[in-house]
Amino acid sequence: MHFKLIIAFIADNKVDIVLNAAREVGAMGATVINHARGEGIEPTKTFFGLQLETHRNVLLLLVEEHLARTILEKISEVGGFETDMGAGIAFQLDVEDAVGVAHQVQKLTGLVEENL
């Protein structure tokens, strides 16, 4: 079984919504890294020298490759990535190898076979 790593940068208030949506379409779990910072096209605004920025969270989802695009699209949809400027971004990377995923493989085998 081959995997992809989906990395999503999202606003704090959308983490639970995005995680639940990802699970609905096949994600088995995620790692959430809190309080990331970033900057998009427009530089971060300041007010009397203080930066006015919202913290982001980084979601790492190791998913089966046949489910990856569906999960990525669902994350984008519920997170508003294409409609709301600054809502977040997500992308996927190929994973060459992974360990510690035996339980996921057992559960995913039937799910992936149904979708193929």
Biopython code that builds the backbone (N, CA, C, O; Angstrom):
import numpy as np
from Bio.PDB.StructureBuilder import StructureBuilder

atoms = [
    (1, "MET", "N", (0.855, -1.174, 0.000)),
    (1, "MET", "CA", (0.000, 0.000, 0.000)),
    (1, "MET", "C", (0.898, 1.233, 0.000)),
    (1, "MET", "O", (1.911, 1.275, 0.698)),
    (2, "HIS", "N", (0.517, 2.231, -0.788)),
    (2, "HIS", "CA", (1.287, 3.461, -0.882)),
    (2, "HIS", "C", (0.527, 4.615, -0.250)),
    (2, "HIS", "O", (-0.704, 4.648, -0.249)),
    (3, "PHE", "N", (1.284, 5.553, 0.284)),
    (3, "PHE", "CA", (0.681, 6.665, 1.001)),
    (3, "PHE", "C", (1.102, 8.001, 0.423)),
    (3, "PHE", "O", (2.114, 8.115, -0.269)),
    (4, "LYS", "N", (0.296, 9.010, 0.725)),
    (4, "LYS", "CA", (0.603, 10.403, 0.437)),
    (4, "LYS", "C", (0.511, 11.151, 1.757)),
    (4, "LYS", "O", (-0.241, 10.766, 2.653)),
    (5, "LEU", "N", (1.282, 12.220, 1.865)),
    (5, "LEU", "CA", (1.209, 13.085, 3.032)),
    (5, "LEU", "C", (0.510, 14.363, 2.604)),
    (5, "LEU", "O", (1.003, 15.095, 1.746)),
    (6, "ILE", "N", (-0.635, 14.624, 3.205)),
    (6, "ILE", "CA", (-1.343, 15.879, 2.964)),
    (6, "ILE", "C", (-0.948, 16.831, 4.075)),
    (6, "ILE", "O", (-1.052, 16.509, 5.259)),
    (7, "ILE", "N", (-0.498, 17.997, 3.680)),
    (7, "ILE", "CA", (-0.122, 19.051, 4.629)),
    (7, "ILE", "C", (-1.072, 20.215, 4.399)),
    (7, "ILE", "O", (-1.173, 20.730, 3.285)),
    (8, "ALA", "N", (-1.761, 20.627, 5.441)),
    (8, "ALA", "CA", (-2.714, 21.726, 5.336)),
    (8, "ALA", "C", (-2.392, 22.780, 6.381)),
    (8, "ALA", "O", (-2.137, 22.463, 7.542)),
    (9, "PHE", "N", (-2.407, 24.021, 5.960)),
    (9, "PHE", "CA", (-2.234, 25.166, 6.848)),
    (9, "PHE", "C", (-3.586, 25.846, 6.940)),
    (9, "PHE", "O", (-4.091, 26.373, 5.948)),
    (10, "ILE", "N", (-4.175, 25.836, 8.130)),
    (10, "ILE", "CA", (-5.531, 26.360, 8.264)),
    (10, "ILE", "C", (-5.676, 27.229, 9.502)),
    (10, "ILE", "O", (-4.877, 27.155, 10.435)),
    (11, "ALA", "N", (-6.715, 28.054, 9.488)),
    (11, "ALA", "CA", (-7.022, 28.915, 10.628)),
    (11, "ALA", "C", (-7.431, 28.059, 11.825)),
    (11, "ALA", "O", (-7.976, 26.964, 11.685)),
    (12, "ASP", "N", (-7.149, 28.599, 12.989)),
    (12, "ASP", "CA", (-7.435, 27.910, 14.253)),
    (12, "ASP", "C", (-8.884, 27.449, 14.358)),
    (12, "ASP", "O", (-9.155, 26.344, 14.827)),
    (13, "ASN", "N", (-9.810, 28.290, 13.926)),
    (13, "ASN", "CA", (-11.227, 27.997, 14.125)),
    (13, "ASN", "C", (-11.783, 26.962, 13.152)),
    (13, "ASN", "O", (-12.947, 26.580, 13.273)),
    (14, "LYS", "N", (-10.984, 26.497, 12.189)),
    (14, "LYS", "CA", (-11.479, 25.526, 11.218)),
    (14, "LYS", "C", (-10.866, 24.136, 11.374)),
    (14, "LYS", "O", (-11.150, 23.250, 10.568)),
    (15, "VAL", "N", (-10.043, 23.930, 12.382)),
    (15, "VAL", "CA", (-9.355, 22.648, 12.543)),
    (15, "VAL", "C", (-10.338, 21.491, 12.694)),
    (15, "VAL", "O", (-10.232, 20.499, 11.974)),
    (16, "ASP", "N", (-11.276, 21.601, 13.602)),
    (16, "ASP", "CA", (-12.211, 20.494, 13.843)),
    (16, "ASP", "C", (-13.080, 20.219, 12.625)),
    (16, "ASP", "O", (-13.344, 19.062, 12.298)),
    (17, "ILE", "N", (-13.523, 21.272, 11.954)),
    (17, "ILE", "CA", (-14.356, 21.107, 10.758)),
    (17, "ILE", "C", (-13.583, 20.349, 9.680)),
    (17, "ILE", "O", (-14.107, 19.419, 9.066)),
    (18, "VAL", "N", (-12.339, 20.754, 9.458)),
    (18, "VAL", "CA", (-11.514, 20.127, 8.426)),
    (18, "VAL", "C", (-11.185, 18.680, 8.793)),
    (18, "VAL", "O", (-11.260, 17.794, 7.942)),
    (19, "LEU", "N", (-10.824, 18.439, 10.041)),
    (19, "LEU", "CA", (-10.515, 17.070, 10.467)),
    (19, "LEU", "C", (-11.711, 16.140, 10.324)),
    (19, "LEU", "O", (-11.570, 15.015, 9.843)),
    (20, "ASN", "N", (-12.886, 16.602, 10.739)),
    (20, "ASN", "CA", (-14.087, 15.778, 10.617)),
    (20, "ASN", "C", (-14.412, 15.480, 9.154)),
    (20, "ASN", "O", (-14.780, 14.356, 8.813)),
    (21, "ALA", "N", (-14.276, 16.477, 8.301)),
    (21, "ALA", "CA", (-14.544, 16.290, 6.874)),
    (21, "ALA", "C", (-13.544, 15.309, 6.260)),
    (21, "ALA", "O", (-13.926, 14.465, 5.450)),
    (22, "ALA", "N", (-12.274, 15.412, 6.638)),
    (22, "ALA", "CA", (-11.257, 14.496, 6.123)),
    (22, "ALA", "C", (-11.547, 13.063, 6.547)),
    (22, "ALA", "O", (-11.369, 12.134, 5.759)),
    (23, "ARG", "N", (-11.988, 12.878, 7.772)),
    (23, "ARG", "CA", (-12.337, 11.534, 8.251)),
    (23, "ARG", "C", (-13.523, 10.961, 7.469)),
    (23, "ARG", "O", (-13.555, 9.769, 7.166)),
    (24, "GLU", "N", (-14.491, 11.816, 7.147)),
    (24, "GLU", "CA", (-15.675, 11.358, 6.407)),
    (24, "GLU", "C", (-15.311, 10.753, 5.054)),
    (24, "GLU", "O", (-16.019, 9.877, 4.558)),
    (25, "VAL", "N", (-14.218, 11.210, 4.457)),
    (25, "VAL", "CA", (-13.849, 10.717, 3.125)),
    (25, "VAL", "C", (-12.620, 9.810, 3.139)),
    (25, "VAL", "O", (-12.021, 9.570, 2.091)),
    (26, "GLY", "N", (-12.234, 9.300, 4.320)),
    (26, "GLY", "CA", (-11.228, 8.250, 4.350)),
    (26, "GLY", "C", (-9.974, 8.476, 5.160)),
    (26, "GLY", "O", (-9.181, 7.546, 5.308)),
    (27, "ALA", "N", (-9.752, 9.667, 5.693)),
    (27, "ALA", "CA", (-8.561, 9.877, 6.525)),
    (27, "ALA", "C", (-8.729, 9.114, 7.839)),
    (27, "ALA", "O", (-9.822, 9.067, 8.403)),
    (28, "MET", "N", (-7.651, 8.526, 8.311)),
    (28, "MET", "CA", (-7.703, 7.735, 9.534)),
    (28, "MET", "C", (-7.289, 8.531, 10.768)),
    (28, "MET", "O", (-7.463, 8.060, 11.892)),
    (29, "GLY", "N", (-6.756, 9.701, 10.578)),
    (29, "GLY", "CA", (-6.312, 10.525, 11.691)),
    (29, "GLY", "C", (-5.387, 11.607, 11.185)),
    (29, "GLY", "O", (-5.153, 11.724, 9.982)),
    (30, "ALA", "N", (-4.866, 12.391, 12.097)),
    (30, "ALA", "CA", (-3.991, 13.493, 11.706)),
    (30, "ALA", "C", (-3.143, 13.920, 12.888)),
    (30, "ALA", "O", (-3.455, 13.628, 14.042)),
    (31, "THR", "N", (-2.080, 14.608, 12.577)),
    (31, "THR", "CA", (-1.277, 15.272, 13.590)),
    (31, "THR", "C", (-1.488, 16.762, 13.410)),
    (31, "THR", "O", (-1.405, 17.275, 12.294)),
    (32, "VAL", "N", (-1.759, 17.456, 14.502)),
    (32, "VAL", "CA", (-1.996, 18.897, 14.453)),
    (32, "VAL", "C", (-0.849, 19.605, 15.156)),
    (32, "VAL", "O", (-0.535, 19.320, 16.312)),
    (33, "ILE", "N", (-0.234, 20.525, 14.441)),
    (33, "ILE", "CA", (0.819, 21.365, 15.016)),
    (33, "ILE", "C", (0.227, 22.754, 15.189)),
    (33, "ILE", "O", (-0.186, 23.390, 14.219)),
    (34, "ASN", "N", (0.190, 23.217, 16.425)),
    (34, "ASN", "CA", (-0.447, 24.494, 16.739)),
    (34, "ASN", "C", (0.489, 25.684, 16.580)),
    (34, "ASN", "O", (1.711, 25.550, 16.637)),
    (35, "HIS", "N", (-0.106, 26.834, 16.382)),
    (35, "HIS", "CA", (0.558, 28.139, 16.411)),
    (35, "HIS", "C", (1.664, 28.323, 15.388)),
    (35, "HIS", "O", (2.739, 28.831, 15.707)),
    (36, "ALA", "N", (1.399, 27.912, 14.172)),
    (36, "ALA", "CA", (2.331, 28.209, 13.082)),
    (36, "ALA", "C", (2.048, 29.633, 12.609)),
    (36, "ALA", "O", (0.948, 30.152, 12.803)),
    (37, "ARG", "N", (3.029, 30.249, 11.998)),
    (37, "ARG", "CA", (2.849, 31.584, 11.436)),
    (37, "ARG", "C", (3.230, 31.551, 9.974)),
    (37, "ARG", "O", (4.050, 30.736, 9.551)),
    (38, "GLY", "N", (2.635, 32.433, 9.212)),
    (38, "GLY", "CA", (2.970, 32.502, 7.802)),
    (38, "GLY", "C", (2.542, 33.831, 7.230)),
    (38, "GLY", "O", (1.940, 34.666, 7.906)),
    (39, "GLU", "N", (2.868, 34.000, 5.977)),
    (39, "GLU", "CA", (2.514, 35.242, 5.311)),
    (39, "GLU", "C", (2.172, 34.922, 3.871)),
    (39, "GLU", "O", (2.875, 34.148, 3.222)),
    (40, "GLY", "N", (1.109, 35.504, 3.369)),
    (40, "GLY", "CA", (0.683, 35.287, 1.996)),
    (40, "GLY", "C", (1.132, 36.406, 1.088)),
    (40, "GLY", "O", (2.199, 36.991, 1.277)),
    (41, "ILE", "N", (0.309, 36.696, 0.100)),
    (41, "ILE", "CA", (0.625, 37.735, -0.883)),
    (41, "ILE", "C", (0.802, 39.095, -0.205)),
    (41, "ILE", "O", (1.730, 39.844, -0.509)),
    (42, "GLU", "N", (-0.096, 39.387, 0.701)),
    (42, "GLU", "CA", (-0.033, 40.663, 1.426)),
    (42, "GLU", "C", (0.773, 40.485, 2.710)),
    (42, "GLU", "O", (0.553, 39.526, 3.450)),
    (43, "PRO", "N", (1.704, 41.402, 2.982)),
    (43, "PRO", "CA", (2.458, 41.314, 4.241)),
    (43, "PRO", "C", (1.536, 41.457, 5.453)),
    (43, "PRO", "O", (0.456, 42.040, 5.359)),
    (44, "THR", "N", (1.970, 40.926, 6.571)),
    (44, "THR", "CA", (1.215, 41.019, 7.808)),
    (44, "THR", "C", (1.099, 42.475, 8.230)),
    (44, "THR", "O", (2.077, 43.221, 8.194)),
    (45, "LYS", "N", (-0.107, 42.874, 8.631)),
    (45, "LYS", "CA", (-0.331, 44.253, 9.058)),
    (45, "LYS", "C", (0.121, 44.429, 10.496)),
    (45, "LYS", "O", (0.095, 43.492, 11.294)),
    (46, "THR", "N", (0.531, 45.638, 10.807)),
    (46, "THR", "CA", (0.949, 45.934, 12.172)),
    (46, "THR", "C", (0.132, 47.103, 12.712)),
    (46, "THR", "O", (-0.409, 47.906, 11.952)),
    (47, "PHE", "N", (0.056, 47.180, 14.016)),
    (47, "PHE", "CA", (-0.648, 48.252, 14.701)),
    (47, "PHE", "C", (0.248, 48.698, 15.842)),
    (47, "PHE", "O", (0.414, 47.978, 16.827)),
    (48, "PHE", "N", (0.820, 49.873, 15.713)),
    (48, "PHE", "CA", (1.771, 50.395, 16.703)),
    (48, "PHE", "C", (2.895, 49.400, 16.984)),
    (48, "PHE", "O", (3.296, 49.206, 18.132)),
    (49, "GLY", "N", (3.390, 48.780, 15.930)),
    (49, "GLY", "CA", (4.514, 47.861, 16.060)),
    (49, "GLY", "C", (4.143, 46.433, 16.429)),
    (49, "GLY", "O", (5.005, 45.553, 16.437)),
    (50, "LEU", "N", (2.875, 46.190, 16.736)),
    (50, "LEU", "CA", (2.429, 44.831, 17.060)),
    (50, "LEU", "C", (1.850, 44.187, 15.815)),
    (50, "LEU", "O", (1.078, 44.811, 15.087)),
    (51, "GLN", "N", (2.219, 42.954, 15.572)),
    (51, "GLN", "CA", (1.700, 42.267, 14.393)),
    (51, "GLN", "C", (0.282, 41.777, 14.648)),
    (51, "GLN", "O", (-0.006, 41.169, 15.679)),
    (52, "LEU", "N", (-0.595, 42.053, 13.692)),
    (52, "LEU", "CA", (-1.971, 41.583, 13.761)),
    (52, "LEU", "C", (-2.090, 40.374, 12.842)),
    (52, "LEU", "O", (-2.334, 40.514, 11.643)),
    (53, "GLU", "N", (-1.922, 39.226, 13.396)),
    (53, "GLU", "CA", (-1.975, 38.016, 12.588)),
    (53, "GLU", "C", (-2.755, 36.946, 13.323)),
    (53, "GLU", "O", (-2.809, 36.927, 14.553)),
    (54, "THR", "N", (-3.341, 36.079, 12.572)),
    (54, "THR", "CA", (-4.028, 34.951, 13.175)),
    (54, "THR", "C", (-3.096, 33.753, 13.121)),
    (54, "THR", "O", (-2.376, 33.548, 12.144)),
    (55, "HIS", "N", (-3.122, 32.992, 14.155)),
    (55, "HIS", "CA", (-2.293, 31.793, 14.177)),
    (55, "HIS", "C", (-2.910, 30.741, 13.280)),
    (55, "HIS", "O", (-4.129, 30.640, 13.137)),
    (56, "ARG", "N", (-2.046, 29.979, 12.694)),
    (56, "ARG", "CA", (-2.441, 28.867, 11.834)),
    (56, "ARG", "C", (-2.101, 27.571, 12.544)),
    (56, "ARG", "O", (-1.284, 27.530, 13.464)),
    (57, "ASN", "N", (-2.735, 26.548, 12.098)),
    (57, "ASN", "CA", (-2.377, 25.213, 12.529)),
    (57, "ASN", "C", (-1.938, 24.438, 11.304)),
    (57, "ASN", "O", (-2.419, 24.680, 10.197)),
    (58, "VAL", "N", (-1.028, 23.512, 11.508)),
    (58, "VAL", "CA", (-0.562, 22.650, 10.429)),
    (58, "VAL", "C", (-1.132, 21.263, 10.686)),
    (58, "VAL", "O", (-0.921, 20.680, 11.750)),
    (59, "LEU", "N", (-1.850, 20.745, 9.708)),
    (59, "LEU", "CA", (-2.388, 19.391, 9.791)),
    (59, "LEU", "C", (-1.550, 18.490, 8.906)),
    (59, "LEU", "O", (-1.300, 18.808, 7.743)),
    (60, "LEU", "N", (-1.118, 17.369, 9.454)),
    (60, "LEU", "CA", (-0.378, 16.361, 8.706)),
    (60, "LEU", "C", (-1.241, 15.111, 8.659)),
    (60, "LEU", "O", (-1.557, 14.521, 9.693)),
    (61, "LEU", "N", (-1.616, 14.716, 7.461)),
    (61, "LEU", "CA", (-2.456, 13.539, 7.291)),
    (61, "LEU", "C", (-1.739, 12.547, 6.386)),
    (61, "LEU", "O", (-1.459, 12.851, 5.227)),
    (62, "LEU", "N", (-1.446, 11.382, 6.903)),
    (62, "LEU", "CA", (-0.855, 10.304, 6.110)),
    (62, "LEU", "C", (-2.021, 9.468, 5.603)),
    (62, "LEU", "O", (-2.703, 8.803, 6.384)),
    (63, "VAL", "N", (-2.250, 9.504, 4.276)),
    (63, "VAL", "CA", (-3.438, 8.874, 3.713)),
    (63, "VAL", "C", (-3.061, 7.937, 2.573)),
    (63, "VAL", "O", (-2.005, 8.082, 1.958)),
    (64, "GLU", "N", (-3.935, 6.979, 2.300)),
    (64, "GLU", "CA", (-3.714, 6.045, 1.201)),
    (64, "GLU", "C", (-3.804, 6.815, -0.112)),
    (64, "GLU", "O", (-4.664, 7.682, -0.268)),
    (65, "GLU", "N", (-2.926, 6.503, -1.048)),
    (65, "GLU", "CA", (-2.792, 7.304, -2.264)),
    (65, "GLU", "C", (-4.072, 7.397, -3.090)),
    (65, "GLU", "O", (-4.306, 8.429, -3.719)),
    (66, "HIS", "N", (-4.906, 6.362, -3.111)),
    (66, "HIS", "CA", (-6.135, 6.404, -3.900)),
    (66, "HIS", "C", (-7.197, 7.310, -3.279)),
    (66, "HIS", "O", (-8.134, 7.727, -3.960)),
    (67, "LEU", "N", (-7.053, 7.612, -2.004)),
    (67, "LEU", "CA", (-8.002, 8.480, -1.307)),
    (67, "LEU", "C", (-7.507, 9.921, -1.208)),
    (67, "LEU", "O", (-8.268, 10.818, -0.847)),
    (68, "ALA", "N", (-6.243, 10.140, -1.526)),
    (68, "ALA", "CA", (-5.596, 11.435, -1.272)),
    (68, "ALA", "C", (-6.286, 12.599, -1.969)),
    (68, "ALA", "O", (-6.548, 13.620, -1.332)),
    (69, "ARG", "N", (-6.586, 12.477, -3.247)),
    (69, "ARG", "CA", (-7.173, 13.606, -3.978)),
    (69, "ARG", "C", (-8.558, 13.954, -3.440)),
    (69, "ARG", "O", (-8.902, 15.130, -3.322)),
    (70, "THR", "N", (-9.351, 12.938, -3.115)),
    (70, "THR", "CA", (-10.684, 13.175, -2.548)),
    (70, "THR", "C", (-10.587, 13.900, -1.217)),
    (70, "THR", "O", (-11.347, 14.833, -0.957)),
    (71, "ILE", "N", (-9.652, 13.476, -0.372)),
    (71, "ILE", "CA", (-9.454, 14.119, 0.930)),
    (71, "ILE", "C", (-8.970, 15.550, 0.737)),
    (71, "ILE", "O", (-9.452, 16.459, 1.414)),
    (72, "LEU", "N", (-8.032, 15.765, -0.168)),
    (72, "LEU", "CA", (-7.505, 17.102, -0.438)),
    (72, "LEU", "C", (-8.617, 18.043, -0.906)),
    (72, "LEU", "O", (-8.699, 19.184, -0.452)),
    (73, "GLU", "N", (-9.464, 17.568, -1.804)),
    (73, "GLU", "CA", (-10.566, 18.395, -2.308)),
    (73, "GLU", "C", (-11.576, 18.707, -1.207)),
    (73, "GLU", "O", (-12.103, 19.817, -1.144)),
    (74, "LYS", "N", (-11.845, 17.734, -0.340)),
    (74, "LYS", "CA", (-12.793, 17.949, 0.761)),
    (74, "LYS", "C", (-12.244, 18.975, 1.752)),
    (74, "LYS", "O", (-12.981, 19.834, 2.236)),
    (75, "ILE", "N", (-10.957, 18.882, 2.050)),
    (75, "ILE", "CA", (-10.316, 19.851, 2.939)),
    (75, "ILE", "C", (-10.440, 21.254, 2.354)),
    (75, "ILE", "O", (-10.765, 22.204, 3.066)),
    (76, "SER", "N", (-10.181, 21.377, 1.067)),
    (76, "SER", "CA", (-10.276, 22.677, 0.404)),
    (76, "SER", "C", (-11.701, 23.221, 0.455)),
    (76, "SER", "O", (-11.917, 24.405, 0.713)),
    (77, "GLU", "N", (-12.656, 22.350, 0.209)),
    (77, "GLU", "CA", (-14.061, 22.768, 0.190)),
    (77, "GLU", "C", (-14.521, 23.291, 1.554)),
    (77, "GLU", "O", (-15.031, 24.407, 1.653)),
    (78, "VAL", "N", (-14.339, 22.487, 2.597)),
    (78, "VAL", "CA", (-14.839, 22.899, 3.918)),
    (78, "VAL", "C", (-13.983, 23.993, 4.543)),
    (78, "VAL", "O", (-14.465, 24.761, 5.376)),
    (79, "GLY", "N", (-12.720, 24.066, 4.146)),
    (79, "GLY", "CA", (-11.852, 25.119, 4.661)),
    (79, "GLY", "C", (-11.990, 26.431, 3.912)),
    (79, "GLY", "O", (-11.487, 27.460, 4.364)),
    (80, "GLY", "N", (-12.665, 26.408, 2.771)),
    (80, "GLY", "CA", (-12.851, 27.623, 1.988)),
    (80, "GLY", "C", (-11.575, 28.124, 1.337)),
    (80, "GLY", "O", (-11.418, 29.325, 1.123)),
    (81, "PHE", "N", (-10.658, 27.210, 1.020)),
    (81, "PHE", "CA", (-9.347, 27.617, 0.502)),
    (81, "PHE", "C", (-9.433, 28.352, -0.828)),
    (81, "PHE", "O", (-8.642, 29.261, -1.080)),
    (82, "GLU", "N", (-10.374, 27.976, -1.678)),
    (82, "GLU", "CA", (-10.476, 28.609, -2.998)),
    (82, "GLU", "C", (-11.396, 29.819, -2.996)),
    (82, "GLU", "O", (-11.359, 30.627, -3.925)),
    (83, "THR", "N", (-12.217, 29.954, -1.969)),
    (83, "THR", "CA", (-13.205, 31.042, -1.961)),
    (83, "THR", "C", (-12.871, 32.171, -0.991)),
    (83, "THR", "O", (-13.230, 33.321, -1.244)),
    (84, "ASP", "N", (-12.200, 31.869, 0.097)),
    (84, "ASP", "CA", (-11.910, 32.872, 1.127)),
    (84, "ASP", "C", (-10.420, 33.173, 1.152)),
    (84, "ASP", "O", (-9.614, 32.307, 1.493)),
    (85, "MET", "N", (-10.054, 34.394, 0.792)),
    (85, "MET", "CA", (-8.639, 34.771, 0.769)),
    (85, "MET", "C", (-8.026, 34.612, 2.162)),
    (85, "MET", "O", (-8.567, 35.115, 3.146)),
    (86, "GLY", "N", (-6.911, 33.919, 2.234)),
    (86, "GLY", "CA", (-6.217, 33.719, 3.497)),
    (86, "GLY", "C", (-6.763, 32.585, 4.340)),
    (86, "GLY", "O", (-6.327, 32.403, 5.476)),
    (87, "ALA", "N", (-7.718, 31.808, 3.808)),
    (87, "ALA", "CA", (-8.308, 30.718, 4.591)),
    (87, "ALA", "C", (-7.320, 29.590, 4.832)),
    (87, "ALA", "O", (-7.384, 28.920, 5.863)),
    (88, "GLY", "N", (-6.416, 29.373, 3.901)),
    (88, "GLY", "CA", (-5.428, 28.326, 4.078)),
    (88, "GLY", "C", (-5.025, 27.702, 2.762)),
    (88, "GLY", "O", (-5.551, 28.037, 1.701)),
    (89, "ILE", "N", (-4.084, 26.790, 2.857)),
    (89, "ILE", "CA", (-3.636, 26.032, 1.693)),
    (89, "ILE", "C", (-3.424, 24.585, 2.120)),
    (89, "ILE", "O", (-3.255, 24.283, 3.302)),
    (90, "ALA", "N", (-3.436, 23.704, 1.132)),
    (90, "ALA", "CA", (-3.140, 22.297, 1.388)),
    (90, "ALA", "C", (-2.486, 21.722, 0.144)),
    (90, "ALA", "O", (-2.779, 22.134, -0.978)),
    (91, "PHE", "N", (-1.602, 20.771, 0.360)),
    (91, "PHE", "CA", (-0.939, 20.098, -0.754)),
    (91, "PHE", "C", (-0.569, 18.698, -0.314)),
    (91, "PHE", "O", (-0.585, 18.374, 0.873)),
    (92, "GLN", "N", (-0.233, 17.866, -1.303)),
    (92, "GLN", "CA", (0.132, 16.492, -0.982)),
    (92, "GLN", "C", (1.513, 16.169, -1.524)),
    (92, "GLN", "O", (1.942, 16.709, -2.544)),
    (93, "LEU", "N", (2.195, 15.283, -0.826)),
    (93, "LEU", "CA", (3.522, 14.824, -1.209)),
    (93, "LEU", "C", (3.528, 13.300, -1.234)),
    (93, "LEU", "O", (2.832, 12.655, -0.451)),
    (94, "ASP", "N", (4.317, 12.734, -2.136)),
    (94, "ASP", "CA", (4.488, 11.287, -2.155)),
    (94, "ASP", "C", (5.296, 10.858, -0.937)),
    (94, "ASP", "O", (6.238, 11.539, -0.530)),
    (95, "VAL", "N", (4.918, 9.729, -0.366)),
    (95, "VAL", "CA", (5.651, 9.153, 0.757)),
    (95, "VAL", "C", (6.340, 7.901, 0.250)),
    (95, "VAL", "O", (5.691, 6.970, -0.226)),
    (96, "GLU", "N", (7.651, 7.886, 0.355)),
    (96, "GLU", "CA", (8.410, 6.746, -0.147)),
    (96, "GLU", "C", (8.195, 5.508, 0.704)),
    (96, "GLU", "O", (8.071, 4.405, 0.172)),
    (97, "ASP", "N", (8.151, 5.674, 2.014)),
    (97, "ASP", "CA", (8.016, 4.540, 2.912)),
    (97, "ASP", "C", (7.436, 5.026, 4.225)),
    (97, "ASP", "O", (7.587, 6.197, 4.573)),
    (98, "ALA", "N", (6.781, 4.152, 4.953)),
    (98, "ALA", "CA", (6.213, 4.511, 6.252)),
    (98, "ALA", "C", (6.178, 3.283, 7.147)),
    (98, "ALA", "O", (5.964, 2.167, 6.673)),
    (99, "VAL", "N", (6.386, 3.488, 8.424)),
    (99, "VAL", "CA", (6.255, 2.426, 9.414)),
    (99, "VAL", "C", (5.259, 2.886, 10.468)),
    (99, "VAL", "O", (4.975, 4.077, 10.596)),
    (100, "GLY", "N", (4.740, 1.940, 11.209)),
    (100, "GLY", "CA", (3.775, 2.279, 12.251)),
    (100, "GLY", "C", (2.363, 2.459, 11.722)),
    (100, "GLY", "O", (1.517, 3.037, 12.404)),
    (101, "VAL", "N", (2.098, 1.970, 10.513)),
    (101, "VAL", "CA", (0.790, 2.157, 9.908)),
    (101, "VAL", "C", (0.053, 0.838, 9.669)),
    (101, "VAL", "O", (-0.901, 0.798, 8.892)),
    (102, "ALA", "N", (0.482, -0.235, 10.326)),
    (102, "ALA", "CA", (-0.109, -1.559, 10.092)),
    (102, "ALA", "C", (-1.607, -1.573, 10.393)),
    (102, "ALA", "O", (-2.374, -2.202, 9.664)),
    (103, "HIS", "N", (-2.031, -0.893, 11.448)),
    (103, "HIS", "CA", (-3.453, -0.871, 11.799)),
    (103, "HIS", "C", (-4.256, -0.136, 10.722)),
    (103, "HIS", "O", (-5.371, -0.533, 10.385)),
    (104, "GLN", "N", (-3.678, 0.931, 10.192)),
    (104, "GLN", "CA", (-4.358, 1.670, 9.124)),
    (104, "GLN", "C", (-4.487, 0.805, 7.873)),
    (104, "GLN", "O", (-5.525, 0.810, 7.211)),
    (105, "VAL", "N", (-3.434, 0.069, 7.556)),
    (105, "VAL", "CA", (-3.451, -0.773, 6.359)),
    (105, "VAL", "C", (-4.585, -1.787, 6.453)),
    (105, "VAL", "O", (-5.293, -2.012, 5.471)),
    (106, "GLN", "N", (-4.766, -2.395, 7.612)),
    (106, "GLN", "CA", (-5.842, -3.365, 7.791)),
    (106, "GLN", "C", (-7.207, -2.741, 7.524)),
    (106, "GLN", "O", (-8.033, -3.326, 6.823)),
    (107, "LYS", "N", (-7.443, -1.569, 8.074)),
    (107, "LYS", "CA", (-8.735, -0.903, 7.899)),
    (107, "LYS", "C", (-8.911, -0.351, 6.492)),
    (107, "LYS", "O", (-10.019, -0.348, 5.956)),
    (108, "LEU", "N", (-7.817, 0.116, 5.894)),
    (108, "LEU", "CA", (-7.901, 0.741, 4.578)),
    (108, "LEU", "C", (-8.057, -0.251, 3.436)),
    (108, "LEU", "O", (-8.599, 0.102, 2.389)),
    (109, "THR", "N", (-7.599, -1.477, 3.611)),
    (109, "THR", "CA", (-7.616, -2.456, 2.524)),
    (109, "THR", "C", (-9.021, -2.612, 1.945)),
    (109, "THR", "O", (-9.203, -2.526, 0.731)),
    (110, "GLY", "N", (-9.989, -2.835, 2.784)),
    (110, "GLY", "CA", (-11.375, -2.998, 2.320)),
    (110, "GLY", "C", (-11.935, -1.732, 1.709)),
    (110, "GLY", "O", (-12.616, -1.781, 0.685)),
    (111, "LEU", "N", (-11.653, -0.604, 2.328)),
    (111, "LEU", "CA", (-12.141, 0.686, 1.840)),
    (111, "LEU", "C", (-11.601, 1.012, 0.465)),
    (111, "LEU", "O", (-12.347, 1.451, -0.410)),
    (112, "VAL", "N", (-10.308, 0.800, 0.268)),
    (112, "VAL", "CA", (-9.677, 1.098, -1.008)),
    (112, "VAL", "C", (-10.175, 0.145, -2.084)),
    (112, "VAL", "O", (-10.423, 0.573, -3.211)),
    (113, "GLU", "N", (-10.324, -1.121, -1.770)),
    (113, "GLU", "CA", (-10.817, -2.095, -2.736)),
    (113, "GLU", "C", (-12.219, -1.737, -3.216)),
    (113, "GLU", "O", (-12.535, -1.932, -4.390)),
    (114, "GLU", "N", (-13.064, -1.217, -2.327)),
    (114, "GLU", "CA", (-14.410, -0.790, -2.699)),
    (114, "GLU", "C", (-14.358, 0.371, -3.694)),
    (114, "GLU", "O", (-15.176, 0.437, -4.612)),
    (115, "ASN", "N", (-13.415, 1.272, -3.518)),
    (115, "ASN", "CA", (-13.318, 2.461, -4.361)),
    (115, "ASN", "C", (-12.641, 2.198, -5.703)),
    (115, "ASN", "O", (-12.764, 3.006, -6.624)),
    (116, "LEU", "N", (-11.932, 1.084, -5.825)),
    (116, "LEU", "CA", (-11.237, 0.800, -7.088)),
    (116, "LEU", "C", (-12.145, 0.133, -8.021)),
    (116, "LEU", "O", (-11.751, -0.190, -9.141)),
]
sb = StructureBuilder()
sb.init_structure("model")
sb.init_model(0)
sb.init_chain("A")
sb.init_seg("    ")
for serial, (resi, resn, name, xyz) in enumerate(atoms, 1):
    if name == "N":
        sb.init_residue(resn, " ", resi, " ")
    sb.init_atom(name, np.array(xyz, "f"), 0.0, 1.0, " ", f" {name:<3s}", serial, name[0])
structure = sb.get_structure()
